[in-house]
C-alpha cells in the first residue's frame, strides 16, 4: 500500500540510508530487487532516465526506463551523492544486504509478498498513467499481456495518486 511504501522509505532513510536508493529504484522504477536494484551502477541512474544494462537484466536485454515520475526524481536527487557509487554482489550498500533488507521488510508488520516492490510499481504505475505499453516497457515485458492479466484494476486511481506522492518530504516523519 502507499502507507507501507512510505513506512519502508522512512525506515530506510532513518536506519539504513544507503538502502534508500535501492528501495526507491525498486518501488518507483520497478527494478527487480534481487539483481537490478542491487547491482545497477549510479552512472545508469539520472533524473531523466534509468538504463538497466543487459548484464543485470533478467531477460539479458538493455532497457531504458522513462519518463521518471517526479517523486522518483526527488529520491534520486536525495541519494545521488551517497556512497558506494558502484555496487557489486560483494560491495552492496551493506555487507549483508539480505539480512539488513529482512529487517527493513519487518517494519510493515505483515508477511512480505514475493516481488512486492516491483508488483507495486506495476500496479500503481498502470493505475495512475493508464498506459499498459509504457508500464510494460519500463518493466522489461515483451508485451502488455502479463501486465493486463495481473495488474488491470489492481489498485484505485486515488491509491495510485497517494503512492506517486511519496516524496522525501512527504513520507519522512520527524524522528
QUITAGI-V829532 format. One record per pair of residues at least 4 apart in sequence whose ideal C-beta (glycine too) atoms are under 8 Angstrom apart, sorted by the first residue. I is the first residue (numbers start at 1). J is the second residue. D is the distance in Angstrom with one decimal. If there is no record, write none. Layout:
i:I j:J d:D
i:I j:J d:D
This chain:
i:1 j:5 d:7.0
i:1 j:159 d:7.3
i:2 j:6 d:6.3
i:2 j:124 d:7.8
i:2 j:159 d:6.1
i:2 j:162 d:3.9
i:2 j:163 d:4.3
i:2 j:165 d:7.7
i:2 j:166 d:6.4
i:3 j:7 d:6.5
i:3 j:162 d:8.0
i:4 j:8 d:6.5
i:4 j:108 d:4.5
i:5 j:9 d:6.4
i:5 j:27 d:5.4
i:5 j:120 d:6.4
i:5 j:163 d:6.2
i:5 j:166 d:5.8
i:5 j:171 d:7.7
i:6 j:10 d:6.0
i:6 j:166 d:5.2
i:6 j:170 d:7.7
i:6 j:171 d:3.9
i:7 j:11 d:6.1
i:7 j:107 d:5.5
i:7 j:108 d:5.9
i:8 j:12 d:6.3
i:8 j:23 d:5.6
i:8 j:27 d:7.2
i:8 j:104 d:6.4
i:8 j:105 d:7.9
i:8 j:107 d:6.8
i:8 j:108 d:6.8
i:9 j:13 d:6.2
i:9 j:20 d:6.8
i:9 j:23 d:5.9
i:9 j:24 d:6.9
i:9 j:27 d:7.3
i:9 j:75 d:7.6
i:9 j:166 d:6.3
i:9 j:168 d:7.8
i:9 j:171 d:4.8
i:9 j:172 d:7.3
i:10 j:14 d:6.2
i:10 j:171 d:5.6
i:10 j:172 d:5.2
i:10 j:173 d:5.8
i:11 j:15 d:5.6
i:11 j:16 d:7.7
i:11 j:104 d:5.9
i:11 j:107 d:4.7
i:12 j:16 d:5.3
i:12 j:17 d:6.9
i:12 j:19 d:4.5
i:12 j:20 d:4.4
i:12 j:22 d:7.8
i:12 j:23 d:4.9
i:12 j:104 d:6.1
i:13 j:17 d:5.8
i:13 j:20 d:4.9
i:13 j:168 d:7.2
i:13 j:172 d:5.8
i:14 j:172 d:7.7
i:14 j:175 d:6.4
i:15 j:103 d:8.0
i:15 j:104 d:7.6
i:16 j:20 d:7.5
i:16 j:93 d:7.4
i:16 j:94 d:6.7
i:16 j:100 d:5.9
i:16 j:104 d:6.5
i:17 j:79 d:7.8
i:17 j:82 d:6.6
i:18 j:22 d:7.9
i:18 j:82 d:5.9
i:18 j:83 d:7.6
i:18 j:84 d:7.8
i:18 j:93 d:3.5
i:18 j:94 d:6.5
i:19 j:23 d:5.9
i:19 j:93 d:5.4
i:19 j:94 d:7.1
i:19 j:100 d:6.8
i:19 j:101 d:7.0
i:19 j:104 d:6.5
i:20 j:24 d:6.1
i:20 j:75 d:7.0
i:20 j:78 d:7.1
i:20 j:79 d:5.2
i:20 j:82 d:7.8
i:21 j:25 d:6.3
i:21 j:75 d:7.5
i:21 j:76 d:7.7
i:21 j:79 d:4.1
i:21 j:82 d:6.7
i:21 j:93 d:7.4
i:22 j:26 d:6.4
i:22 j:33 d:7.8
i:22 j:37 d:5.1
i:22 j:38 d:6.6
i:22 j:93 d:6.3
i:22 j:101 d:8.0
i:23 j:27 d:5.8
i:23 j:104 d:7.5
i:23 j:117 d:7.2
i:24 j:28 d:5.4
i:24 j:29 d:7.5
i:24 j:72 d:6.4
i:24 j:75 d:3.7
i:24 j:76 d:7.0
i:24 j:79 d:6.9
i:25 j:29 d:4.8
i:25 j:31 d:4.7
i:25 j:36 d:7.8
i:25 j:37 d:5.3
i:25 j:40 d:6.7
i:25 j:45 d:7.1
i:25 j:50 d:7.2
i:25 j:72 d:8.0
i:26 j:30 d:7.4
i:26 j:31 d:5.1
i:26 j:32 d:7.8
i:26 j:33 d:4.9
i:26 j:37 d:4.4
i:26 j:117 d:3.8
i:26 j:118 d:6.4
i:26 j:121 d:7.4
i:27 j:117 d:4.8
i:27 j:120 d:6.1
i:27 j:121 d:6.2
i:27 j:166 d:8.0
i:28 j:69 d:6.1
i:28 j:71 d:6.1
i:28 j:72 d:4.0
i:28 j:75 d:6.5
i:28 j:121 d:6.6
i:28 j:164 d:7.9
i:28 j:166 d:7.8
i:29 j:50 d:5.5
i:29 j:65 d:5.3
i:29 j:68 d:7.1
i:29 j:72 d:5.9
i:29 j:121 d:6.9
i:29 j:138 d:7.3
i:30 j:65 d:7.2
i:30 j:117 d:8.0
i:30 j:118 d:5.3
i:30 j:121 d:3.6
i:30 j:122 d:6.2
i:30 j:125 d:7.0
i:30 j:138 d:5.7
i:30 j:139 d:5.1
i:31 j:36 d:4.0
i:31 j:37 d:4.3
i:31 j:40 d:6.6
i:31 j:50 d:7.7
i:31 j:52 d:6.9
i:31 j:118 d:7.2
i:32 j:36 d:4.5
i:32 j:37 d:6.5
i:32 j:58 d:5.9
i:32 j:115 d:7.4
i:32 j:118 d:6.0
i:33 j:37 d:4.7
i:33 j:38 d:7.3
i:33 j:115 d:6.9
i:33 j:117 d:5.8
i:33 j:118 d:6.7
i:34 j:38 d:7.0
i:35 j:39 d:5.7
i:35 j:56 d:5.2
i:35 j:57 d:7.8
i:35 j:58 d:6.8
i:36 j:40 d:5.6
i:36 j:52 d:5.5
i:36 j:56 d:5.3
i:36 j:57 d:6.6
i:36 j:58 d:7.7
i:37 j:117 d:7.8
i:38 j:87 d:6.2
i:38 j:89 d:7.6
i:38 j:92 d:5.8
i:38 j:97 d:6.3
i:39 j:56 d:4.5
i:39 j:87 d:6.0
i:39 j:88 d:7.0
i:39 j:89 d:7.1
i:40 j:44 d:5.5
i:40 j:45 d:6.3
i:40 j:50 d:7.3
i:40 j:52 d:6.6
i:40 j:53 d:7.6
i:40 j:56 d:6.3
i:40 j:87 d:7.7
i:41 j:45 d:7.7
i:41 j:53 d:7.9
i:41 j:85 d:7.3
i:41 j:86 d:5.1
i:41 j:87 d:7.3
i:42 j:80 d:7.0
i:42 j:85 d:4.6
i:42 j:86 d:6.8
i:43 j:85 d:7.9
i:43 j:86 d:7.8
i:44 j:50 d:6.3
i:44 j:51 d:4.3
i:44 j:52 d:7.2
i:44 j:53 d:6.3
i:45 j:50 d:5.2
i:45 j:76 d:6.1
i:45 j:80 d:7.7
i:46 j:50 d:7.5
i:46 j:76 d:7.3
i:47 j:68 d:6.7
i:47 j:73 d:4.8
i:47 j:76 d:5.7
i:47 j:77 d:6.5
i:48 j:66 d:6.7
i:48 j:67 d:7.7
i:48 j:68 d:6.8
i:49 j:64 d:5.3
i:49 j:65 d:6.2
i:49 j:66 d:3.9
i:49 j:67 d:7.6
i:49 j:68 d:6.6
i:50 j:64 d:7.2
i:50 j:65 d:4.3
i:50 j:66 d:7.5
i:50 j:68 d:7.0
i:51 j:62 d:6.6
i:51 j:63 d:7.6
i:51 j:64 d:5.4
i:51 j:65 d:7.8
i:52 j:56 d:6.5
i:52 j:57 d:5.1
i:52 j:62 d:6.6
i:52 j:63 d:5.0
i:52 j:64 d:7.7
i:52 j:65 d:6.8
i:52 j:140 d:6.9
i:53 j:57 d:6.9
i:53 j:62 d:5.7
i:54 j:60 d:5.2
i:54 j:61 d:5.5
i:54 j:62 d:4.5
i:55 j:60 d:7.9
i:57 j:61 d:5.7
i:57 j:62 d:6.7
i:57 j:63 d:6.5
i:57 j:140 d:6.2
i:58 j:140 d:7.1
i:59 j:140 d:5.8
i:61 j:140 d:6.9
i:63 j:137 d:7.1
i:63 j:138 d:7.5
i:63 j:140 d:4.8
i:65 j:138 d:4.6
i:66 j:138 d:7.7
i:68 j:72 d:4.8
i:68 j:73 d:5.4
i:68 j:76 d:7.5
i:69 j:73 d:7.1
i:69 j:164 d:5.5
i:70 j:74 d:6.7
i:70 j:164 d:7.7
i:70 j:167 d:7.7
i:71 j:75 d:6.6
i:71 j:164 d:5.6
i:71 j:165 d:6.7
i:71 j:166 d:5.6
i:71 j:167 d:4.8
i:72 j:76 d:6.2
i:73 j:77 d:6.3
i:74 j:78 d:6.4
i:74 j:167 d:4.7
i:74 j:168 d:5.6
i:74 j:169 d:7.9
i:75 j:79 d:6.3
i:75 j:167 d:7.5
i:75 j:168 d:6.4
i:76 j:80 d:5.8
i:78 j:168 d:4.9
i:84 j:91 d:6.0
i:84 j:93 d:7.1
i:86 j:91 d:7.5
i:87 j:91 d:5.8
i:87 j:92 d:5.2
i:87 j:93 d:6.6
i:88 j:92 d:7.5
i:92 j:97 d:4.3
i:93 j:97 d:6.9
i:94 j:100 d:4.5
i:96 j:100 d:6.0
i:97 j:101 d:5.8
i:98 j:102 d:6.2
i:99 j:103 d:7.1
i:100 j:104 d:6.7
i:101 j:105 d:6.3
i:102 j:106 d:6.9
i:103 j:107 d:8.0
i:105 j:112 d:4.4
i:108 j:112 d:7.2
i:112 j:116 d:5.7
i:113 j:119 d:7.1
i:115 j:119 d:5.2
i:116 j:120 d:6.1
i:117 j:121 d:6.5
i:118 j:122 d:6.5
i:118 j:139 d:7.4
i:119 j:123 d:6.2
i:119 j:150 d:7.8
i:119 j:151 d:7.6
i:120 j:124 d:5.9
i:120 j:163 d:7.3
i:121 j:125 d:5.6
i:121 j:139 d:7.6
i:122 j:126 d:6.2
i:122 j:135 d:6.1
i:122 j:139 d:5.9
i:122 j:147 d:6.4
i:122 j:150 d:7.5
i:122 j:151 d:4.9
i:123 j:127 d:6.3
i:123 j:151 d:4.9
i:123 j:154 d:4.2
i:123 j:155 d:4.8
i:123 j:160 d:7.9
i:124 j:128 d:6.0
i:124 j:155 d:5.9
i:124 j:159 d:7.3
i:124 j:160 d:4.6
i:124 j:163 d:4.2
i:124 j:164 d:6.6
i:125 j:129 d:5.9
i:125 j:134 d:7.9
i:125 j:135 d:4.7
i:125 j:138 d:7.1
i:125 j:160 d:7.9
i:126 j:130 d:7.2
i:126 j:131 d:7.7
i:126 j:132 d:6.3
i:126 j:135 d:4.7
i:126 j:147 d:6.4
i:126 j:151 d:5.0
i:126 j:152 d:7.2
i:126 j:154 d:7.6
i:127 j:153 d:7.9
i:127 j:154 d:7.1
i:127 j:155 d:4.8
i:127 j:156 d:6.8
i:127 j:157 d:5.8
i:127 j:159 d:7.2
i:127 j:160 d:3.8
i:128 j:157 d:7.0
i:128 j:160 d:3.9
i:128 j:161 d:6.7
i:128 j:163 d:7.5
i:128 j:164 d:5.6
i:129 j:134 d:6.4
i:129 j:135 d:6.9
i:131 j:135 d:6.3
i:132 j:136 d:5.9
i:132 j:144 d:4.0
i:132 j:147 d:5.3
i:132 j:148 d:5.9
i:133 j:137 d:6.2
i:133 j:144 d:6.0
i:134 j:138 d:6.3
i:135 j:139 d:6.4
i:135 j:144 d:7.9
i:135 j:147 d:5.7
i:135 j:151 d:7.6
i:136 j:141 d:4.1
i:136 j:142 d:7.9
i:136 j:143 d:6.4
i:136 j:144 d:4.7
i:136 j:146 d:7.5
i:136 j:147 d:4.8
i:137 j:141 d:7.6
i:139 j:147 d:7.2
i:141 j:146 d:5.5
i:141 j:147 d:6.1
i:144 j:148 d:5.4
i:145 j:149 d:6.2
i:146 j:150 d:6.0
i:147 j:151 d:5.4
i:147 j:152 d:7.6
i:148 j:152 d:5.0
i:150 j:154 d:7.4
i:155 j:159 d:4.7
i:155 j:160 d:5.7
i:155 j:163 d:7.8
i:156 j:160 d:6.9
i:157 j:161 d:6.4
i:158 j:162 d:6.8
i:159 j:163 d:6.4
i:160 j:164 d:6.4
i:161 j:165 d:6.2
i:162 j:166 d:7.6
i:165 j:170 d:5.9
i:166 j:170 d:6.0
i:166 j:171 d:4.5
i:167 j:171 d:6.5
i:168 j:172 d:5.8
